[in-house]
Amino acid sequence: MIGLDFDNTLVDYTVAFREEAAALGLSLPGASKTRIRDTLRRQPDGEILWQKLQARVYGPAIERAEIMPGALAFLDACRARGIVLAIVSHKTRYAAQDPGGVDLRDAATAWLRRNGIGIQPENVFFEDTRQQKLKRIEALRCTHFVDDLTEVLVDPAFPPSTRRLWFVTAGETSAPPIDMAGDWDEIASYLFS
């Protein structure tokens, strides 16, 4: 079984982050999620602003999110090879800055259906903490796990028998000693070669 992260690995929030940042009065044309985050965090109460923006993007604005380029072709190639896939995500039910608001897990599940991801619902796991995510990866006995967050992949609790593949996003500069891929074509080459 190959495990996949959800946010910023399968889901491309670029447009949603830009539009929601603009709604907050930020004019950052062409800005990446990282630049928007860093800009917000430099403002007074910036961390709270950033969390509120995330709550909107991962909740009601998720319908404007897109699938990462090449991800559908990768998923189809896995199905054609009989490879079982699982999504394991650190995603709380509600955002800290929108408690009782939009159910983030329901929003993510609806996004998966709308975009034809096709991973069986019993293989989709949303965990409350990173540690629970790591335990789930281990319990599933994933042979490989793809994630955009290095802190997940280098966590001491990451299962040692699972191969780590860092989905490197634009703007990342530091490289931990793990395998990396910049897009889903590279991920397919890595996993299928």
Steps between C-alpha positions, in 0.01 A plus 500: 500500500618850411398777738434856391459820693200719406560874546759649264590153374186390314326836534632819342365796699691768306193671353295468819777651716548794263129575478444472874809713572362764262170488692704590811639802313840350419623588154755234417460415131660169416578434865549143616343359814839532672534868408145574614565318829828680561345840416211442740725378779699826490186700585364560850298191594637348179488140618130537580437659158684213336293242689177679404606500136580128517159432658331669203716332236477150647129545572257698282759602237619143437261482207737738317797273569632293214663162474878518472612477137577141408337349810201351314730329249702362793185368670386339173843338454480356853153356432623348172785330693270380779674720758283578802511862611413667828470862602629575848466863603545701817166682478291591800123505463483877562756777462634656820394844374154379389384260772160357416524646149549297185586134559841482330485123461161513329627780273807290408289188438265698272804637313629144445164396351468812282845450356464129426793396717360147531681387815269272694335681795626231740855601397458869583613600849488842662688507829488759779877514559824437314579214739168333415581547131835326546338214693245458219776485235666228707174308560425503125851368430549749220798407285539867401357829622485827304473826697581867444601556864851397589417517870273199449757304300791565737302454821672236717164318526473458120487124431851387407373236255315761290690675220464878524444717196497876544269681256707815466290811443613825344703717729643218714870544552619259765544137410497233768674170423191336344383432145335796328272558203379831361189378323279195456686384186818477708310316772372249243851451360638446850232252604456308174864465391 
